[in-house]
Amino acid sequence: MQQVFTKNEKNDENRFSKFLSIIEKVGNKLPHPFILFFYLTVTLVILSWILSLFKAAVVHPNTQEMVAVKSILSSEGIQFILSDTLKNFTGFAPLGLVLTVMLGIGLAEKVGLLEMLMKRAILSTPKKIITFAVFFIGILGNVASDAAFVVIPPLAALVFLSVGRHPIAGLAVGLASTGIGFTANILIAGTDALLSGISTEIAQAINPEVMVTPLDNWFFMSVSTFVLAGIGTLITEKYVEPRLGVYQGKQQTISKEISLEEKRGLRNALISAIAFIAIIAVGMLVPNSPLLNEDGTILRSPFLSGIVPILFLFFLVVGIAYGVSTKKIQSSGDIPKLMTEAIGSLSGYIVLIFMIAQFVAYFNWSNIAIWLAVHSAELLTTLNMTNVFVIVLFVLLTAFLSLFIISGSALWSLVGPVFVPLFMVLGYHPAFIQLAYRIGESSTNMVTPLNPYFAIILSFMHVYDKKAGIGTLMSLMIPYTIGFLIIWIILMLVFALFGIPIGPGVSLHL
């Protein structure tokens, strides 16, 4: 479709292009996250030596004992490096969490279950609520991790086109929901396991008793799923789609046919899911259930702390049920083979985690985390910046940094060791700080040219607009970024100011 711009609009486009060029130029100068954390680790080592020379020390906020900064270049520090390097890596909580969850989710993805569920849900949605439905399904699609970026946007474009609407509007809905709404969900996904593991690792440097579970942001993210789907629908139908105009290209339809094998697979997967949930429910109802706390409640129970292996078993069971039914799994040997393929896609993450694990371990061992947190907390207290609105500034900082560091786990590993201890000293729960981080990081997911899926997404757009470029994509996503960021911050403040739990037994403060 040919778009006509006024002179002012052209000037705006030129300014926007210059802004994008600056972001791209700065972002491209950043090294690979592995190298970035190597440089940060070296800097940390030097900083620990300098601070130890000046006898830097603070009073620990919990134990009230004097804690001195330790030099990593000292004899004790070098012994720590040599003796704990492997332990730092293999004992890093997020590594086991993510690998375990992805063994199950990866199998369900490889047999085609997750893709079929998303396709079935979108195609069976009434036209009147198609925008809301695609948003809702796209947000839920982050269970499939990065696979959602490849499946949902082109499918959403085809759905919009098949009902006579602009396909690029559908593509925008698919991208905004899977990308900008990536961290929200009513389901527990790999993101929850990954971030909570890093949060726990960092928080226990301040308080060894503190633990962040994959469920600790569940209430907030569940509400966010519905709120973002509603706001996204308004942005699409009131601004994005009218701006695109009427699509002049060839109309297409997509088949709603599902093979008998796929229908049988979905049925058997549903039966397996219901049976699995029923077994867990019965297990929680029996007297003295090993899944519950000693007082018979679910809060801080073995069920919550053990949610990762439970999720692994759930996805494993439903994935096998679907795979066997559709003949994607024809022998028991196919199961580990498919799981191996799923884990193979995480090889880059495993390499990155090695360096991140060392950085976090050094940061905690040197006591710089505590030293920095206490002094920063004192500064904020002096400036009278200790209320919840200082968290909003953290959200905005994260949103800005996310333009340049596109790996969510890498960015959290970078800012977490600084801000989690800082806000814990001020009395905030680390799960709440993690929530604030997720809002900022997710909001700018799709407005940075550094996103590794930009090339794929542009290829989707070229199907309907050969002239589409990065500027076209950015202009589509910026309204969602601004809208989602604002409404998410407001929602966070509502939860905080009214004392609404953000997860089972988890509130704003420790």
C-alpha positions as CSV (number, residue, x, y, z in Angstrom):
1,M,0.0,0.0,0.0
2,Q,1.4,3.4,-1.0
3,Q,1.5,5.8,2.0
4,V,1.3,9.6,1.4
5,F,3.1,11.8,4.0
6,T,2.7,15.5,4.6
7,K,5.8,17.7,4.9
8,N,5.6,17.7,8.7
9,E,5.2,13.9,8.7
10,K,8.2,13.6,6.5
11,N,10.2,15.7,8.9
12,D,9.0,13.5,11.8
13,E,10.1,10.4,9.9
14,N,13.5,12.0,9.3
15,R,14.0,12.8,13.0
16,F,12.8,9.3,13.8
17,S,15.2,7.8,11.4
18,K,18.1,9.8,12.9
19,F,17.0,8.6,16.4
20,L,17.0,4.9,15.1
21,S,20.4,5.4,13.6
22,I,21.8,6.6,16.9
23,I,20.3,3.6,18.7
24,E,21.6,1.2,16.1
25,K,25.1,2.8,16.1
26,V,25.4,2.8,19.9
27,G,24.0,-0.7,20.2
28,N,26.2,-2.2,17.5
29,K,29.3,-1.0,19.5
30,L,28.3,-3.2,22.4
31,P,30.2,-6.5,22.5
32,H,28.6,-9.9,22.7
33,P,26.9,-10.4,26.1
34,F,29.6,-13.0,27.0
35,I,32.4,-10.6,26.3
36,L,30.5,-7.8,28.0
37,F,30.3,-9.8,31.2
38,F,33.9,-10.7,30.9
39,Y,34.8,-7.0,30.8
40,L,32.5,-6.3,33.7
41,T,34.1,-9.2,35.7
42,V,37.6,-7.7,35.1
43,T,36.4,-4.3,36.1
44,L,34.8,-5.8,39.2
45,V,38.1,-7.5,40.1
46,I,40.0,-4.2,39.9
47,L,37.3,-2.3,41.8
48,S,37.4,-4.9,44.6
49,W,41.2,-4.3,44.9
50,I,40.8,-0.5,45.0
51,L,38.0,-0.6,47.6
52,S,39.9,-3.0,49.8
53,L,43.0,-0.6,49.7
54,F,40.7,2.1,51.2
55,K,39.3,-0.3,53.8
56,A,35.8,0.1,52.5
57,A,33.2,-1.5,54.9
58,V,29.6,-1.2,56.0
59,V,27.3,-2.5,58.7
60,H,25.2,-5.4,57.3
61,P,21.6,-4.4,57.6
62,N,20.4,-7.8,58.9
63,T,23.3,-9.1,61.1
64,Q,24.5,-5.6,62.2
65,E,28.1,-6.9,61.7
66,M,30.8,-4.9,60.0
67,V,31.3,-6.2,56.5
68,A,34.5,-5.3,54.6
69,V,35.0,-5.3,50.8
70,K,37.4,-8.2,49.9
71,S,39.9,-8.0,47.1
72,I,39.5,-10.7,44.5
73,L,43.2,-10.2,43.7
74,S,44.2,-11.2,47.3
75,S,45.4,-14.7,48.1
76,E,42.0,-15.6,49.4
77,G,40.3,-14.2,46.3
78,I,42.6,-16.2,43.9
79,Q,41.9,-19.3,45.9
80,F,38.2,-18.6,45.6
81,I,38.5,-18.3,41.8
82,L,40.4,-21.6,41.5
83,S,38.2,-23.6,43.9
84,D,34.8,-22.2,43.0
85,T,34.7,-21.6,39.2
86,L,33.0,-24.9,38.5
87,K,30.8,-24.6,41.5
88,N,29.8,-21.0,40.4
89,F,28.7,-22.4,37.1
90,T,27.0,-25.7,37.9
91,G,25.5,-24.4,41.1
92,F,24.0,-21.3,39.4
93,A,20.3,-21.6,40.1
94,P,18.9,-20.4,36.8
95,L,20.9,-23.0,34.8
96,G,19.2,-26.0,36.3
97,L,15.8,-24.3,36.3
98,V,15.8,-23.3,32.7
99,L,17.3,-26.6,31.4
100,T,14.7,-28.6,33.4
101,V,11.7,-26.5,32.2
102,M,12.9,-26.5,28.6
103,L,13.2,-30.3,28.5
104,G,9.5,-30.4,29.0
105,I,8.4,-27.3,27.1
106,G,10.9,-28.1,24.3
107,L,9.4,-31.6,23.8
108,A,5.9,-30.1,23.6
109,E,7.2,-27.6,21.0
110,K,9.1,-30.1,18.9
111,V,6.1,-32.4,18.5
112,G,4.0,-29.4,17.3
113,L,1.6,-29.2,20.3
114,L,2.2,-25.6,21.2
115,E,1.9,-24.4,17.5
116,M,-1.3,-26.4,17.0
117,L,-2.8,-25.0,20.2
118,M,-2.1,-21.4,19.1
119,K,-3.4,-22.0,15.6
120,R,-6.5,-23.7,16.8
121,A,-7.3,-20.9,19.3
122,I,-6.8,-18.1,16.8
123,L,-8.7,-19.7,13.9
124,S,-11.7,-20.5,16.1
125,T,-12.1,-17.0,17.4
126,P,-15.2,-14.9,16.4
127,K,-14.4,-11.9,14.2
128,K,-15.7,-9.4,16.7
129,I,-13.1,-10.2,19.3
130,I,-10.3,-11.3,16.9
131,T,-7.9,-8.5,18.0
132,F,-8.3,-9.2,21.7
133,A,-8.1,-12.9,21.1
134,V,-4.9,-12.7,19.1
135,F,-3.4,-10.4,21.8
136,F,-4.4,-12.8,24.5
137,I,-3.1,-15.9,22.7
138,G,0.1,-14.1,21.6
139,I,0.9,-13.2,25.3
140,L,0.3,-16.8,26.3
141,G,2.5,-17.8,23.5
142,N,5.6,-17.0,25.5
143,V,5.3,-20.5,27.0
144,A,6.8,-21.6,23.7
145,S,9.6,-19.1,24.3
146,D,11.1,-17.7,21.1
147,A,9.1,-20.0,18.9
148,A,6.2,-17.7,19.4
149,F,7.9,-14.9,17.4
150,V,8.0,-17.2,14.4
151,V,4.5,-18.7,14.7
152,I,2.1,-16.1,15.9
153,P,2.9,-12.9,13.9
154,P,2.5,-14.4,10.4
155,L,-0.5,-16.4,11.5
156,A,-2.1,-13.3,12.9
157,A,-1.5,-11.4,9.6
158,L,-3.2,-14.2,7.7
159,V,-6.2,-14.2,10.1
160,F,-6.7,-10.5,9.7
161,L,-6.4,-10.7,5.9
162,S,-8.9,-13.6,5.8
163,V,-11.5,-11.5,7.5
164,G,-10.9,-8.4,5.3
165,R,-8.7,-6.5,7.6
166,H,-5.2,-5.1,7.0
167,P,-2.6,-8.0,7.4
168,I,0.1,-5.6,8.7
169,A,-2.3,-4.7,11.5
170,G,-2.5,-8.4,12.3
171,L,1.2,-8.7,12.1
172,A,1.6,-5.7,14.5
173,V,-0.8,-7.4,17.0
174,G,1.2,-10.6,16.8
175,L,4.5,-8.8,17.3
176,A,3.3,-6.6,20.1
177,S,1.7,-9.5,22.0
178,T,4.6,-12.0,21.7
179,G,7.3,-9.3,22.0
180,I,6.2,-6.4,24.1
181,G,3.9,-8.6,26.2
182,F,6.5,-11.3,26.4
183,T,6.8,-11.4,30.2
184,A,3.1,-11.5,31.0
185,N,1.1,-14.8,31.2
186,I,-1.5,-16.7,33.2
187,L,0.7,-19.7,32.9
188,I,4.1,-20.3,34.5
189,A,6.7,-20.1,31.7
190,G,10.4,-20.5,31.3
191,T,10.9,-16.7,31.9
192,D,9.5,-17.1,35.5
193,A,11.9,-19.9,36.2
194,L,14.9,-18.1,34.7
195,L,14.4,-14.7,36.4
196,S,13.4,-16.1,39.8
197,G,16.6,-18.2,39.9
198,I,18.8,-15.2,39.2
199,S,16.8,-13.2,41.8
200,T,17.2,-15.8,44.5
201,E,21.0,-16.1,43.8
202,I,21.3,-12.3,44.2
203,A,18.9,-11.8,47.1
204,Q,20.6,-14.5,49.3
205,A,23.7,-12.4,49.4
206,I,21.7,-10.0,51.6
207,N,19.4,-12.5,53.3
208,P,20.1,-16.3,53.0
209,E,16.5,-17.0,54.0
210,V,14.9,-15.2,51.1
211,M,13.8,-17.2,48.0
212,V,12.0,-16.1,44.9
213,T,10.0,-18.8,43.2
214,P,8.6,-18.9,39.6
215,L,5.1,-18.2,41.1
216,D,6.1,-15.0,42.9
217,N,4.9,-12.7,40.1
218,W,2.0,-14.9,39.0
219,F,-0.9,-12.8,40.3
220,F,0.4,-9.6,38.8
221,M,1.3,-11.2,35.4
222,S,-2.0,-13.0,35.2
223,V,-3.9,-9.7,35.6
224,S,-1.4,-8.0,33.2
225,T,-2.4,-10.6,30.5
226,F,-6.0,-9.4,30.4
227,V,-5.1,-5.7,30.8
228,L,-2.5,-5.6,28.1
229,A,-4.8,-7.5,25.7
230,G,-7.5,-4.9,26.3
231,I,-5.1,-1.9,25.9
232,G,-3.5,-3.5,22.8
233,T,-6.9,-4.0,21.2
234,L,-7.7,-0.2,21.7
235,I,-4.4,0.9,20.3
236,T,-4.8,-1.4,17.3
237,E,-8.4,-0.5,16.4
238,K,-8.2,3.2,17.3
239,Y,-4.8,4.1,16.0
240,V,-2.6,1.5,14.3
241,E,-5.1,0.0,11.9
242,P,-6.8,3.3,10.8
243,R,-3.3,4.8,10.1
244,L,-2.6,1.9,7.8
245,G,-5.7,2.5,5.7
246,V,-7.3,-0.1,3.5
247,Y,-5.2,-3.0,2.2
248,Q,-5.1,-3.1,-1.6
249,G,-3.3,-6.4,-2.0
250,K,-4.6,-9.8,-2.8
251,Q,-7.1,-11.3,-0.3
252,Q,-6.3,-14.7,1.1
253,T,-8.0,-17.3,3.2
254,I,-6.4,-19.9,5.5
255,S,-7.6,-23.4,5.9
256,K,-9.2,-24.3,9.2
257,E,-8.8,-28.0,8.5
258,I,-7.1,-30.0,11.1
259,S,-6.2,-33.6,10.4
260,L,-7.7,-36.5,12.2
261,E,-4.3,-37.3,13.8
262,E,-4.0,-33.7,15.0
263,K,-7.5,-33.7,16.5
264,R,-6.8,-37.0,18.2
265,G,-3.5,-35.6,19.5
266,L,-5.2,-32.5,20.9
267,R,-7.9,-34.7,22.5
268,N,-5.4,-37.0,24.1
269,A,-3.2,-34.1,25.3
270,L,-6.2,-32.5,26.9
271,I,-7.1,-35.8,28.7
272,S,-3.5,-36.1,29.8
273,A,-3.5,-32.5,31.1
274,I,-6.7,-33.0,33.1
275,A,-5.5,-36.3,34.5
276,F,-2.2,-34.8,35.6
277,I,-3.9,-31.8,37.2
278,A,-6.3,-34.1,39.0
279,I,-3.5,-36.2,40.4
280,I,-1.8,-33.1,41.8
281,A,-5.1,-31.8,43.2
282,V,-5.8,-35.1,44.9
283,G,-2.3,-35.2,46.2
284,M,-2.8,-31.8,47.9
285,L,-6.0,-32.8,49.5
286,V,-4.8,-36.0,51.3
287,P,-4.0,-35.6,55.0
288,N,-0.5,-34.5,55.8
289,S,0.2,-34.0,52.1
290,P,3.9,-33.8,51.2
291,L,3.0,-31.0,48.8
292,L,1.8,-28.6,51.5
293,N,3.4,-26.8,54.4
294,E,3.4,-28.2,57.9
295,D,0.4,-26.1,58.7
296,G,-1.5,-27.5,55.7
297,T,-1.3,-24.3,53.6
298,I,0.1,-23.8,50.1
299,L,2.1,-20.6,50.9
300,R,5.9,-21.4,50.8
301,S,5.0,-25.1,50.4
302,P,7.0,-27.8,48.7
303,F,4.5,-27.5,45.9
304,L,5.5,-23.9,45.2
305,S,9.2,-24.5,45.7
306,G,9.0,-27.6,43.5
307,I,7.0,-26.0,40.7
308,V,9.8,-26.5,38.2
309,P,9.9,-30.3,38.2
310,I,6.1,-30.3,38.3
311,L,6.0,-28.1,35.2
312,F,8.6,-30.3,33.6
313,L,6.4,-33.4,34.2
314,F,3.3,-31.7,33.0
315,F,4.7,-30.6,29.6
316,L,6.4,-34.0,29.3
317,V,3.1,-35.9,29.8
318,V,1.0,-33.7,27.4
319,G,3.8,-33.6,24.8
320,I,4.2,-37.3,24.8
321,A,0.4,-37.8,24.5
322,Y,0.2,-35.5,21.5
323,G,3.4,-36.8,19.9
324,V,2.4,-40.4,20.1
325,S,-1.1,-39.6,18.7
326,T,0.3,-37.6,15.7
327,K,3.1,-40.2,15.2
328,K,5.8,-37.6,15.8
329,I,6.9,-40.0,18.5
330,Q,7.0,-43.5,17.2
331,S,9.3,-45.1,19.7
332,S,10.6,-44.4,23.2
333,G,13.9,-43.4,21.6
334,D,12.2,-40.4,19.9
335,I,11.5,-38.8,23.3
336,P,15.1,-38.1,24.4
337,K,16.0,-37.3,20.7
338,L,13.4,-34.5,20.6
339,M,14.4,-33.3,24.0
340,T,18.0,-33.1,22.8
341,E,17.0,-31.0,19.9
342,A,15.1,-28.6,22.2
343,I,18.1,-28.3,24.6
344,G,20.4,-27.7,21.6
345,S,18.8,-24.4,21.0
346,L,19.9,-23.3,24.4
347,S,23.6,-23.8,23.7
348,G,24.3,-20.1,23.4
349,Y,22.4,-19.5,26.7
350,I,24.6,-22.1,28.5
351,V,27.8,-20.4,27.2
352,L,26.5,-17.0,28.4
353,I,25.5,-18.3,31.8
354,F,29.1,-19.5,32.5
355,M,30.3,-15.9,32.4
356,I,27.3,-14.4,34.2
357,A,27.6,-17.0,37.0
358,Q,31.2,-15.9,37.6
359,F,30.3,-12.2,37.6
360,V,27.5,-12.7,40.1
361,A,29.6,-15.0,42.3
362,Y,32.5,-12.5,42.4
363,F,30.1,-9.6,43.1
364,N,28.6,-11.4,46.1
365,W,31.9,-12.8,47.4
366,S,33.7,-9.5,47.4
367,N,30.9,-7.9,49.4
368,I,30.6,-5.1,46.9
369,A,26.9,-5.9,46.5
370,I,26.3,-5.2,50.2
371,W,28.6,-2.1,50.3
372,L,27.0,-0.6,47.2
373,A,23.4,-1.4,48.4
374,V,23.9,0.1,51.9
375,H,25.5,3.4,50.6
376,S,22.9,3.7,47.8
377,A,20.1,3.1,50.2
378,E,21.6,5.8,52.6
379,L,21.7,8.2,49.6
380,L,18.1,7.6,48.6
381,T,17.0,8.0,52.2
382,T,18.9,11.3,52.5
383,L,17.2,12.5,49.3
384,N,13.9,11.2,50.7
385,M,13.5,8.8,47.7
386,T,12.4,5.6,49.4
387,N,8.7,5.4,48.4
388,V,7.4,3.1,45.7
389,F,7.8,5.9,43.0
390,V,11.6,5.3,43.0
391,I,10.7,1.9,41.6
392,V,9.2,3.7,38.7
393,L,12.5,5.3,37.9
394,F,14.0,1.8,38.0
395,V,11.4,0.6,35.4
396,L,12.3,3.5,33.1
397,L,16.0,2.8,33.5
398,T,15.5,-0.8,32.6
399,A,13.4,0.1,29.6
400,F,16.2,2.3,28.3
401,L,18.9,-0.3,28.9
402,S,16.8,-2.9,27.1
403,L,17.2,-1.0,23.9
404,F,20.9,-1.9,23.9
405,I,21.1,-5.2,25.8
406,I,18.4,-7.4,24.2
407,S,19.0,-10.6,26.3
408,G,16.6,-10.4,29.2
409,S,18.6,-12.8,31.4
410,A,21.8,-10.9,30.6
411,L,20.3,-7.5,31.5
412,W,18.8,-8.8,34.8
413,S,22.1,-10.3,35.7
414,L,23.7,-6.9,35.1
415,V,21.2,-4.7,37.0
416,G,20.0,-7.2,39.5
417,P,23.2,-7.4,41.6
418,V,23.0,-3.7,42.1
419,F,19.3,-2.9,42.5
420,V,18.0,-6.0,44.3
421,P,20.3,-5.6,47.3
422,L,19.7,-1.8,47.2
423,F,15.9,-2.1,47.3
424,M,16.0,-5.0,49.8
425,V,17.9,-2.7,52.2
426,L,15.0,-0.3,51.8
427,G,12.6,-3.1,52.7
428,Y,11.3,-4.1,49.3
429,H,10.8,-7.8,48.3
430,P,13.2,-9.0,45.6
431,A,10.2,-10.5,43.7
432,F,8.7,-7.0,43.5
433,I,12.0,-5.6,42.1
434,Q,12.0,-8.5,39.6
435,L,8.5,-7.5,38.6
436,A,9.5,-3.9,38.0
437,Y,12.4,-5.1,35.9
438,R,10.2,-7.4,33.8
439,I,7.9,-4.4,33.0
440,G,10.7,-2.2,31.7
441,E,12.6,-5.0,29.9
442,S,9.5,-6.3,28.1
443,S,8.1,-2.9,27.1
444,T,11.0,-2.1,24.7
445,N,11.5,-5.6,23.3
446,M,10.3,-4.7,19.9
447,V,11.6,-1.1,19.4
448,T,15.3,-1.9,19.2
449,P,17.0,-2.8,15.9
450,L,19.2,-5.1,17.9
451,N,16.4,-7.6,18.4
452,P,17.7,-10.8,16.7
453,Y,14.3,-11.5,15.2
454,F,14.1,-8.2,13.3
455,A,15.3,-9.8,10.1
456,I,12.6,-12.5,10.3
457,I,9.9,-10.0,11.2
458,L,10.8,-7.7,8.3
459,S,10.6,-10.7,6.0
460,F,7.0,-11.2,7.2
461,M,6.2,-7.6,6.5
462,H,7.7,-7.7,3.0
463,V,5.0,-10.2,2.1
464,Y,2.5,-7.4,2.3
465,D,4.6,-4.3,1.9
466,K,7.8,-4.6,-0.2
467,K,9.0,-1.2,0.9
468,A,8.8,-1.9,4.6
469,G,12.0,-1.2,6.6
470,I,13.1,-0.9,10.2
471,G,11.4,2.5,10.4
472,T,8.1,1.0,9.4
473,L,8.4,-1.7,12.0
474,M,9.4,0.7,14.7
475,S,6.5,3.1,13.9
476,L,4.1,0.2,14.3
477,M,5.6,-0.9,17.6
478,I,6.2,2.4,19.4
479,P,2.4,3.0,20.2
480,Y,2.3,-0.4,21.9
481,T,5.5,0.3,23.7
482,I,4.4,3.6,25.1
483,G,0.8,2.3,25.9
484,F,2.0,-0.9,27.6
485,L,4.7,0.8,29.6
486,I,2.3,3.5,31.0
487,I,-0.5,1.1,31.8
488,W,1.9,-1.5,33.3
489,I,3.4,1.2,35.6
490,I,0.0,2.3,36.7
491,L,-1.0,-1.3,37.4
492,M,2.2,-1.9,39.4
493,L,1.4,1.2,41.5
494,V,-2.2,0.0,42.1
495,F,-0.9,-3.3,43.4
496,A,1.7,-1.6,45.6
497,L,-0.5,1.2,47.0
498,F,-3.4,-1.1,47.8
499,G,-1.3,-3.9,49.1
500,I,-2.4,-6.5,46.6
501,P,-0.2,-9.6,46.6
502,I,1.8,-10.0,43.4
503,G,2.1,-13.7,43.9
504,P,1.1,-16.3,46.5
505,G,2.0,-14.7,49.8
506,V,4.2,-12.1,48.2
507,S,3.7,-8.4,48.6
508,L,5.6,-5.1,48.1
509,H,7.7,-5.5,51.2
510,L,9.7,-8.3,52.8
